[in-house]
Amino acid sequence: MNAGQAQGAKDAPLLSTHGLGVTAGHRRLVDGLDWRVGRGERWALLGPNGCGKTTLLRTLAGLLPAAAGEVHLGGRPVGRIGTRELATLRAWCPQHHHDAFALSALDVVLASRQPYAGRMGWLDPGDEDIAHGALRQCDVEHLASQDVRSLSGGERQRVALAAALAQTTPLLLLDEPTAHLDVPHQLAVCSLLAGLDGRSVLMSLHDVNLALRCCTHALLCLPAETRAPRWLAGPLHEVLIPEYLQRAYGSRMLPVTLEAHTYYLPAPQ
Ligand SMILES: Nc1ncnc2c1ncn2[C@@H]1O[C@H](COP(=O)(O)OP(=O)(O)OP(=O)(O)O)[C@@H](O)[C@H]1O
């Protein structure tokens, strides 16, 4: 990379999509999406079941090919970035975790340090410190030596989040990071993500109120009957408004203000 290209990469948005199309089977889930995610922004991906949040996140992560257009990370097409480098640029935390082997929670988190391992694949004590720090941040350090197959759903979810944090990437792609979590842990994860200085987060969520607490921006899917759904992107309070929420979810959402914060309640049927 020459000096001009290096400067271009520095000025480029962390993530951008250019005419992005995403399909699953015969369904077109995203069509012509032009979107930019800046450094330090936290985006909520919202929309009804099956609208394409997971498929879009996996495409952004470079795990699925785009049907049209491109995803860029730091100004470069994601498909042209090698696996190891990609793992230093974005962390991916899926919705489901399949644990085939008897690994401890610490092992699972340490695995996310592999992109930084030396030539022989060895990690150093600094990696262990980062892994323990991430387990602590996610309130699961006391489970570090426990077999992940024996963890509860919420504990496993927090270990997965710790693994994503320990990857120390500028971008985190999280598929329903608050699934399985009790309310105090949902709020703790919310504050944790909001406190990640300079790192950007894209997370699919089902709770509009959590998005309002936790995020700076929203990408909301408005389903369409006859063509690909339309994804509205923008600052949180421009996108999460009653009109758009009703179009997205098909039911009226009533704004309620409590202690200067706005929340949404579904209107009685
Ligand atoms: N490989 C596939 N073949 C056919 N259809 C698929 C495939 N993968 C996903 N789909 C369909 O694509 C749609 C989008 O799925 P996706 O998991 O992205 O939705 P989602 O918005 O994350 O849903 P949820 O809120 O329920 O988690 C669904 O209707 C799903 O059945």
The ligand as a Tripos MOL2 file, in Angstrom:
@<TRIPOS>MOLECULE
LIG
   31    33     1     0     0
SMALL
NO_CHARGES

@<TRIPOS>ATOM
      1 N1        -29.9920  -20.7460    2.9380 N.pl3     1 LIG1
      2 C1        -31.2340  -20.3020    2.8710 C.ar      1 LIG1
      3 N2        -32.1120  -20.7840    1.9590 N.ar      1 LIG1
      4 C2        -33.3780  -20.3310    1.8940 C.ar      1 LIG1
      5 N3        -33.8580  -19.3650    2.6970 N.ar      1 LIG1
      6 C3        -33.0250  -18.8630    3.6230 C.ar      1 LIG1
      7 C4        -31.6820  -19.2810    3.7590 C.ar      1 LIG1
      8 N4        -31.1030  -18.5870    4.7580 N.ar      1 LIG1
      9 C5        -32.0520  -17.7580    5.2390 C.ar      1 LIG1
     10 N5        -33.2070  -17.9170    4.5560 N.ar      1 LIG1
     11 C6        -34.4720  -17.1690    4.7610 C.3       1 LIG1
     12 O1        -34.1230  -15.8010    4.6640 O.3       1 LIG1
     13 C7        -34.9270  -15.0360    5.5460 C.3       1 LIG1
     14 C8        -34.0610  -14.1520    6.3960 C.3       1 LIG1
     15 O2        -33.4650  -14.9050    7.4260 O.3       1 LIG1
     16 P1        -32.6370  -14.2060    8.5670 P.3       1 LIG1
     17 O3        -32.1760  -15.2690    9.5050 O.co2     1 LIG1
     18 O4        -31.6030  -13.3470    7.9460 O.co2     1 LIG1
     19 O5        -33.7590  -13.2870    9.2360 O.3       1 LIG1
     20 P2        -33.7250  -12.4240   10.5740 P.3       1 LIG1
     21 O6        -34.2280  -11.0630   10.2330 O.co2     1 LIG1
     22 O7        -32.3790  -12.4910   11.2090 O.co2     1 LIG1
     23 O8        -34.7910  -13.2170   11.4370 O.3       1 LIG1
     24 P3        -35.0260  -13.3980   13.0350 P.3       1 LIG1
     25 O9        -35.4790  -12.0520   13.5610 O.co2     1 LIG1
     26 O10       -36.1310  -14.4040   13.0800 O.co2     1 LIG1
     27 O11       -33.7390  -13.8850   13.6430 O.co2     1 LIG1
     28 C9        -35.7850  -16.0270    6.3090 C.3       1 LIG1
     29 O12       -37.0770  -16.0430    5.7200 O.3       1 LIG1
     30 C10       -35.0580  -17.3450    6.1340 C.3       1 LIG1
     31 O13       -35.9700  -18.4410    6.1700 O.3       1 LIG1
@<TRIPOS>BOND
     1     1     2 1
     2     2     3 ar
     3     2     7 ar
     4     3     4 ar
     5     4     5 ar
     6     5     6 ar
     7     6     7 ar
     8     6    10 ar
     9     7     8 ar
    10     8     9 ar
    11     9    10 ar
    12    10    11 1
    13    11    12 1
    14    11    30 1
    15    12    13 1
    16    13    14 1
    17    13    28 1
    18    14    15 1
    19    15    16 1
    20    16    17 2
    21    16    18 1
    22    16    19 1
    23    19    20 1
    24    20    21 2
    25    20    22 1
    26    20    23 1
    27    23    24 1
    28    24    25 2
    29    24    26 1
    30    24    27 1
    31    28    29 1
    32    28    30 1
    33    30    31 1
@<TRIPOS>SUBSTRUCTURE
     1 LIG1         1 GROUP 0 **** ****
